[in-house]
Amino acid sequence: MSSRIETIEKQRRTYLPAAGHDWLLPLYDPFLKVCGGEPARKALADQADIRPRHHILDIGCGTGTFAVMIKRLHPDVNVVGLDPDPKALARARRKAEQASVSIKFDQGYSDQLPHPDGSFDRVFSSLMFHHLKDQEKDKTLREVVRVLKSDGSFQMLDFTESGSGAHGLLPRLLHFSHRLKDNSENRILALMSNAGFVSAEKVRDSSMLFGLLRTAYYQASV
């Protein structure tokens, strides 16, 4: 009975699609490619010091581009992608099949991870964190702490509130300009500390789309 109630509640929850609207989903991958999403995500993977046989979780994996990238770069690791959007996950599974890589894609929410304690060596969040509401951010980080192994780490890339494009047309089309005010460095580091991370730091600042979209790289350990 309880599992049925949980399923119903899961179906009632809302989420922000990767591109802001379902009808924009086919344009999401081409848009990120034009923006420089591939090198930005490659840099995120590189900073994580991924080792053979690591277990990797990509929360908010969307259409699976980053999960597939990790598996291609490190074929001897186990990769799991998680996202609440069934349409995005369908694209992710097709993408993995076309790339001939084995990745497990789970449907679920980042603040209610369907994985046991201490399951992963690395957890990634790539251009997703700003989608979450304030309470969801705190719960998500606490869930990440829970599923990480004792020597594991959390790696995150996300948009920031700074930069000339932060309140422009592009962020509005992607449905996140109003969320960037809560995505400052100080706010994110405070949330990480409160969630139980032993150490948290911003690794570096960067940008996408010729500097119109400011980004930041973070890492935290338990």
Sequence and secondary structure as in RCSB ss.txt:
>XXXX:A:sequence
MSSRIETIEKQRRTYLPAAGHDWLLPLYDPFLKVCGGEPARKALADQADIRPRHHILDIGCGTGTFAVMIKRLHP
DVNVVGLDPDPKALARARRKAEQASVSIKFDQGYSDQLPHPDGSFDRVFSSLMFHHLKDQEKDKTLREVVRVLKS
DGSFQMLDFTESGSGAHGLLPRLLHFSHRLKDNSENRILALMSNAGFVSAEKVRDSSMLFGLLRTAYYQASV
>XXXX:A:secstr
 HHHHHHHHHHH     TTSSGGGHHHHHHHHHHHTHHHHHHHHHHHT   TT EEEEET TTSHHHHHHHHH T
TSEEEEEES HHHHHHHHHHHHHTT   EEEE  TTS  S TT EEEEEEES GGGS HHHHHHHHHHHHHHEEE
EEEEEEEEE S STTTTSHHHHHTT GGGGGG  HHHHHHHHHHHT SEEEEEEEEEETTTTEEEEEEEEE 
